[in-house]
Every structure is written in C-alpha cells, then in structure tokens.
Amino acid sequence: MAPSGLALWTLPFLWIGVTMTLRRALDAGLSAWATLGFFVPYLNYTLMALLSLLPSRPRMVASRPVRAYEHRLPGALLAIGVGLAIGLGMFALSVATFERYGVALFFGTPFTVGALTTFLFNRRYPATRRETAEVTAMTFALLAGTMLLLGNEGAVCLLMALPLVLVVGLMGGALGRAVALRDQHSAVPAAFALLTLPASAALEPPTGGTLHEVRSSVEVNASPERVWQHVIAFDTIPQPTELAFRLGIAYPRYASLEGRGVGAVRYCVFSTGAFVEPVTAWEPARRLAFDVSQSPAPLRELSLYGGLAPPHLEGYMASRRGEFRLVPLPDGRTRLEGSTWYELSLAPEGYWQLLADHLVGRIHHRVLAHIAREAERSATTHLE
C-alpha cells in the first residue's frame, strides 16, 4: 500500500482499537480510563492480555443529574486551562527531556488532552456533541497559539501537525464526554490516567532507520550528453512561487561540482544551506549517484522570534543519498529521472512520510524542470 494509504488507514484502526479496549474494560468492571493504557508501549499488550482473561462484570453506573447552577463558560474555561497545561507539559517532557517526536506526542497526548478536557467540561455542564467538539478544537487552537507565542515551535510545523493532532484529539473528546455523562465516580481514575502520558513517552522505542525513496522524472528535448552537463551542476533557479516554499520550506537554488568522477564533491545549495554530496557513481550521460554527508535545515520556521530552531530541524528528516538517471528516448530526447532516499525519526511515520514525499516531490520538480529548460536552451543555441 502507498504511504498515503497507510497514513489514512492509521486513524480508523486507532479508533477501533480504542473503542474495543473501552468496551471490554467497562464489561470487565474497570474504569473507562483504563483505555488510555492502549497508548503506553509494552503496557498495552499486558492490558490486552488482562482484558481477554477477566470475566464479565459490568458496573451499574447512573447518569449524573444536571444541576441548575452549572453554566457553560466556567466549565469550558476550566477544561481548556487544564488541557493547555497537560499539552504544554507533555511537549516539554517528550521534546526537551526524551528528545522524541513520536507516537506519545502525536497520538497519546492529543487523545488524552481531548479526553480529559471534555470530561471536565461535561462534568460541570452536560454539553452537546457540537459544544464538546468546539471546546476540544478551541483547546488545540490555543495550545498551538501558546506554543507559537512561547517560541516552542514555528507556524509551519504547527500547521503540518495540526490536522493529525486535531482528529486524534476529537476522538479523545468523544471518550471523555461519554465517561463524564455516564459515570459520576470517575474523577479519581481520570487523575491517575495522566500517568499514562509520561509512561508512554519514557517507554516509546526510537523511530527511524527506514529509507524512503521519492522518484520523479521529466522528458527533455535534448540528448543525454547535453542533459548530463546540466545534471552535474546547474545555474541559479528563479525564485519559487509555490506557497510551501514561500512559507519557509527549503528550496534548491543552484548546484556546483568540485572535481570529476567518483570522489568528486557536488554541492546543491538550498535556501537554508548546502547539501554536501560525495559522488559514488559517475557514468557520463547515464547515471550520477551520490551520498549526502552534510545537509542544511529542511525549513526556515515562521516565528515571532528570529532564528528559531526547534530540535526537529536537526536530523529528524535526513537525506541519505540521491541519484540521477538519464534514459535515451527516440528523436534525441531524454527521460531524466531523479531519486532521493531519506530517513525519518518522526512518528507516526506514515503521516510524516506523506508530507515529506510531497515536499521532496516538489523539490524534484523544481530541479528537473530547471535542468530541462537549461538543456533545451543549450541545444537550441547549439543548433543556431
């Protein structure tokens, strides 16, 4: 299945796993908050085994009566405040202490924040589903805004993470609302449920090690020999007009070469710095391959503070090697193919790979289209 398919399939299976765990926990007489153990590595397998062995012992719980003095705004403000505190605390723990952008941060944290926020909201005010979703969305919007104001993150990365975080948070919100309206004795287990967050961050195994390839191609109205001259080095590319690059995503500017043949060093200069690329394969008019020994930041963050450099800009998405292939076509044309192999240390990998593949593909298009224009212009000038 394609990476985009994997990314889309992650969330439905997450919801199925959570709801099945919740139903079995209630059927076994446990607190609904035991469901959050689903997000703790290793403990989740123990929890599943335990739930499969426990006999059916459903608790009789009464719906909480609505009290006339309860109002929406005080409950919403308290719930949002608690959600903000949990979210910021977990971000500091995951990133500053454990140096991980993983499942605990992007799945466990938003689910738990959503669940506890809506639980507190609905205990004080029995809200509708729409009101609950609005409070959940407001919590995450304010969390993103607070992180931006504090200089924890830049706007670009917050925007990329927000769709995933918001969907998972709304899932947690549905759980929190159901628990609050169903069980009036669930406040103490809810407090203990917070322990699942640091546990999941501490136990989560490191990600990375898998190489992902992005391959692109373009047809050029010039011979492979002429295209080759513009592959090994090319002049400055015009400034980009695409929104992603204008927002700060690194884009290629020009490439230069020191030496010839295997062992030469190619420098592909981006808007944030230069990729240093020792050549590993040199087959004129056929194939150029190289490793990446040094790479710049993948983007320049949009922030209120100059020079913001969150940890994820250093090595969490790393290019490892690249390759150009020149395939001769009829009528003296060339199919120019470009591949990049990169490694991610961000989880869930399927989600971030979806975004990374798209951005690397846009970078490929920018480079290949420029090489094609240069080669075709050179071929035309030669004919004249």
Sequence and secondary structure as in RCSB ss.txt:
>XXXX:A:sequence
MAPSGLALWTLPFLWIGVTMTLRRALDAGLSAWATLGFFVPYLNYTLMALLSLLPSRPRMVASRPVRAYEHRLPG
ALLAIGVGLAIGLGMFALSVATFERYGVALFFGTPFTVGALTTFLFNRRYPATRRETAEVTAMTFALLAGTMLLL
GNEGAVCLLMALPLVLVVGLMGGALGRAVALRDQHSAVPAAFALLTLPASAALEPPTGGTLHEVRSSVEVNASPE
RVWQHVIAFDTIPQPTELAFRLGIAYPRYASLEGRGVGAVRYCVFSTGAFVEPVTAWEPARRLAFDVSQSPAPLR
ELSLYGGLAPPHLEGYMASRRGEFRLVPLPDGRTRLEGSTWYELSLAPEGYWQLLADHLVGRIHHRVLAHIAREA
ERSATTHLE
>XXXX:A:secstr
  HHHHHHHHHHHHHHHHHHHHHHHHHTT  GGGGGGGGSTTHHHHHHHHHHHS             TT  HHHH
HHHHHHHHHHHHHHHHIIIIIIS  BSHIIIIIHHHHHHHHHHHHHHHHS   HHHHHHHHHHHHHHHHHHHHHH
TSS HHHHHHHHHHHHHHHHHHHHHHHHHHHH TT HHHHHHHTTHHHHHHHH       EEEEEEEEEESS HH
HHHHHHS B        HHHHTTB  EEEEEEESSSTT EEEEEETTEEEEEEEEEEETTTEEEEE SB   SB 
   SSTT   GGGTTSEEEEEEEEEEEEEGGGEEEEEEEEEEEE BSSHHHHHHHHHHHHHHHHHHHHHHHHHHH
HHHHHHHH 
